[in-house]
Amino acid sequence: MNGESKNCFSPAVTVIIIFGIISMLGDVVYEAARSANSQYLNLLNVSAAQVGLVFGIGEFLGYSLRLIAGVMSDRSGRHWLFMFLGYGMLLVVPLMGLTMNWNILIVLILMERIGKTLRNPAKDTILSGVAENQVGVGFAFGLQEALDQIGAFAGPLIFTMVFYLTGKNGTPQYQSGYKLLTVPFGLLMLFLIYAYRRIKRGNLIPETAKKEFQSENLKLVFWLYTAFTFFCTLGFVNFSVVGYHLKAENLMSDGNITLLYSAAMIVDALTALLIGKAYDRIKKKTEIKTGGLLVLTVVPFITLLLPFLTLSGSTALIVVGMVVFGIVMGTHETVMRSAIADITPFNKRGTGYGVFNTSYGLALLGGAALMGLLYDMGRPDIIIAFTCVAEAIALLMYFKINRTVKTIWQ
């Protein structure tokens, strides 16, 4: 495995890089929009509670519907169809620059999330199948997440550039930013076509044995891990609330808010590389297939810091909070996808990703909506208390996982 991972021209690493570039271009489009959406809706006089609810519903749809997409991709094996449909729906993001009707904007925001639903289970299933016996799933998803986050860093800078070049932060500037995202969207679709042709020609993607779909079950550690991530995420302070807070309290200019989000994405990328390597290293050291889950120890503790930092009145503390935000995101995005590959059989992996992401999306919905409502009520103390309770439960789930991984796979 080590020899393969060091060979940067191996077929497996080539696939990972190609998928990473596709993800990077996708992130340029939708992370740019996500860094600006809450501020744009604020300009259109949408309340924090409404923004939190919309973002919560969007995240819930973006994750929960993956159960359907995952099962369908498992049964059909038509991974590329789901990828083309899902990435094609990113077209709605540039279309946001053509309207100031907040009802239409909400529909477009939700459609973008649904597009992510369609593409991700199939993409993750293919990537994990290529990586698990060749370069390690931690390395694969860590590298892909790092490339992914380069796009997440670059995307918001498009809005930052527009704000600084025009010297204004009004609705015309936001609309221009959305329209500029047509360029990376076009590049993405061209690169996706190239990837399809190249990967198919090289026969680098394992075929799913559809007849074995019902032959294996999801294990106990999968359900414990799903519960752990649910409570970790339930207490996670989403950027929709943070961005709204920065705008409402005039703590930063619009350009600096999107720049701050970009910086958090770089932290996310660096964390992903480190956590991915740590995941594989711990798994090898413990000689337990699920041993990499032990890297999750710190997640509940650092998540607890977020409301204290990101919802404060201090710009310096908020910056520190967004660094923590990036660390949490990088850990979740890398470990959660790597872990599913290790705790589910390949022929039910799309289903595993779907079930897991349904829980993850439900947690994002509940957390974002409740925190937006509490923010409107002027009750940051309750937000802090809510986070503490959620992370305490997550910690209990972690101890159960820790006990389980010592006996499973041996």
Secondary structure in CASP SS format (residue, H / E / C, confidence):
PFRMAT SS
TARGET T0000
AUTHOR 0000-0000-0000
METHOD secondary structure of the structure
MODEL  1
M C 1.00
N H 1.00
G H 1.00
E H 1.00
S H 1.00
K H 1.00
N C 1.00
C C 1.00
F C 1.00
S C 1.00
P H 1.00
A H 1.00
V H 1.00
T H 1.00
V H 1.00
I H 1.00
I H 1.00
I H 1.00
F H 1.00
G H 1.00
I H 1.00
I H 1.00
S H 1.00
M H 1.00
L H 1.00
G H 1.00
D H 1.00
V H 1.00
V H 1.00
Y H 1.00
E H 1.00
A H 1.00
A H 1.00
R H 1.00
S H 1.00
A H 1.00
N H 1.00
S H 1.00
Q H 1.00
Y H 1.00
L H 1.00
N H 1.00
L H 1.00
L C 1.00
N C 1.00
V C 1.00
S C 1.00
A H 1.00
A H 1.00
Q H 1.00
V H 1.00
G H 1.00
L H 1.00
V H 1.00
F H 1.00
G H 1.00
I H 1.00
G H 1.00
E H 1.00
F H 1.00
L H 1.00
G H 1.00
Y H 1.00
S H 1.00
L C 1.00
R H 1.00
L H 1.00
I H 1.00
A H 1.00
G H 1.00
V H 1.00
M H 1.00
S H 1.00
D H 1.00
R H 1.00
S H 1.00
G C 1.00
R C 1.00
H H 1.00
W H 1.00
L H 1.00
F H 1.00
M H 1.00
F H 1.00
L H 1.00
G H 1.00
Y H 1.00
G H 1.00
M H 1.00
L H 1.00
L H 1.00
V H 1.00
V H 1.00
P H 1.00
L H 1.00
M H 1.00
G H 1.00
L H 1.00
T C 1.00
M C 1.00
N C 1.00
W H 1.00
N H 1.00
I H 1.00
L H 1.00
I H 1.00
V H 1.00
L H 1.00
I H 1.00
L H 1.00
M H 1.00
E H 1.00
R H 1.00
I H 1.00
G H 1.00
K H 1.00
T H 1.00
L H 1.00
R H 1.00
N H 1.00
P H 1.00
A H 1.00
K H 1.00
D H 1.00
T H 1.00
I H 1.00
L H 1.00
S H 1.00
G H 1.00
V H 1.00
A H 1.00
E C 1.00
N C 1.00
Q C 1.00
V C 1.00
G C 1.00
V H 1.00
G H 1.00
F H 1.00
A H 1.00
F H 1.00
G H 1.00
L H 1.00
Q H 1.00
E H 1.00
A H 1.00
L H 1.00
D H 1.00
Q H 1.00
I H 1.00
G H 1.00
A H 1.00
F H 1.00
A H 1.00
G H 1.00
P H 1.00
L H 1.00
I H 1.00
F H 1.00
T H 1.00
M H 1.00
V H 1.00
F H 1.00
Y H 1.00
L H 1.00
T H 1.00
G C 1.00
K C 1.00
N C 1.00
G C 1.00
T H 1.00
P H 1.00
Q H 1.00
Y H 1.00
Q H 1.00
S H 1.00
G H 1.00
Y H 1.00
K H 1.00
L H 1.00
L C 1.00
T H 1.00
V H 1.00
P H 1.00
F H 1.00
G H 1.00
L H 1.00
L H 1.00
M H 1.00
L H 1.00
F H 1.00
L H 1.00
I H 1.00
Y H 1.00
A H 1.00
Y H 1.00
R H 1.00
R H 1.00
I H 1.00
K H 1.00
R H 1.00
G H 1.00
N C 1.00
L C 1.00
I C 1.00
P C 1.00
E C 1.00
T C 1.00
A C 1.00
K H 1.00
K H 1.00
E H 1.00
F C 1.00
Q C 1.00
S C 1.00
E C 1.00
N C 1.00
L C 1.00
K C 1.00
L H 1.00
V H 1.00
F H 1.00
W H 1.00
L H 1.00
Y H 1.00
T H 1.00
A H 1.00
F H 1.00
T H 1.00
F H 1.00
F H 1.00
C H 1.00
T H 1.00
L H 1.00
G C 1.00
F C 1.00
V C 1.00
N C 1.00
F H 1.00
S H 1.00
V H 1.00
V H 1.00
G H 1.00
Y H 1.00
H H 1.00
L H 1.00
K H 1.00
A H 1.00
E C 1.00
N C 1.00
L C 1.00
M C 1.00
S C 1.00
D H 1.00
G H 1.00
N H 1.00
I H 1.00
T H 1.00
L H 1.00
L H 1.00
Y H 1.00
S H 1.00
A H 1.00
A H 1.00
M H 1.00
I H 1.00
V H 1.00
D H 1.00
A H 1.00
L H 1.00
T H 1.00
A H 1.00
L H 1.00
L H 1.00
I H 1.00
G H 1.00
K H 1.00
A H 1.00
Y H 1.00
D H 1.00
R H 1.00
I H 1.00
K H 1.00
K H 1.00
K H 1.00
T H 1.00
E C 1.00
I C 1.00
K C 1.00
T C 1.00
G H 1.00
G H 1.00
L H 1.00
L H 1.00
V H 1.00
L H 1.00
T H 1.00
V H 1.00
V H 1.00
P H 1.00
F H 1.00
I H 1.00
T H 1.00
L C 1.00
L H 1.00
L H 1.00
P H 1.00
F H 1.00
L H 1.00
T H 1.00
L C 1.00
S C 1.00
G C 1.00
S C 1.00
T H 1.00
A H 1.00
L H 1.00
I H 1.00
V H 1.00
V H 1.00
G H 1.00
M H 1.00
V H 1.00
V H 1.00
F H 1.00
G H 1.00
I H 1.00
V H 1.00
M H 1.00
G H 1.00
T H 1.00
H H 1.00
E H 1.00
T H 1.00
V H 1.00
M H 1.00
R H 1.00
S H 1.00
A H 1.00
I H 1.00
A H 1.00
D H 1.00
I H 1.00
T C 1.00
P C 1.00
F H 1.00
N H 1.00
K H 1.00
R H 1.00
G H 1.00
T H 1.00
G H 1.00
Y H 1.00
G H 1.00
V H 1.00
F H 1.00
N H 1.00
T H 1.00
S H 1.00
Y H 1.00
G H 1.00
L H 1.00
A H 1.00
L H 1.00
L H 1.00
G H 1.00
G H 1.00
A H 1.00
A H 1.00
L H 1.00
M H 1.00
G H 1.00
L H 1.00
L H 1.00
Y H 1.00
D H 1.00
M C 1.00
G C 1.00
R C 1.00
P H 1.00
D H 1.00
I H 1.00
I H 1.00
I H 1.00
A H 1.00
F H 1.00
T H 1.00
C H 1.00
V H 1.00
A H 1.00
E H 1.00
A H 1.00
I H 1.00
A H 1.00
L H 1.00
L H 1.00
M H 1.00
Y H 1.00
F H 1.00
K H 1.00
I H 1.00
N H 1.00
R H 1.00
T H 1.00
V H 1.00
K C 1.00
T C 1.00
I C 1.00
W C 1.00
Q C 1.00
END
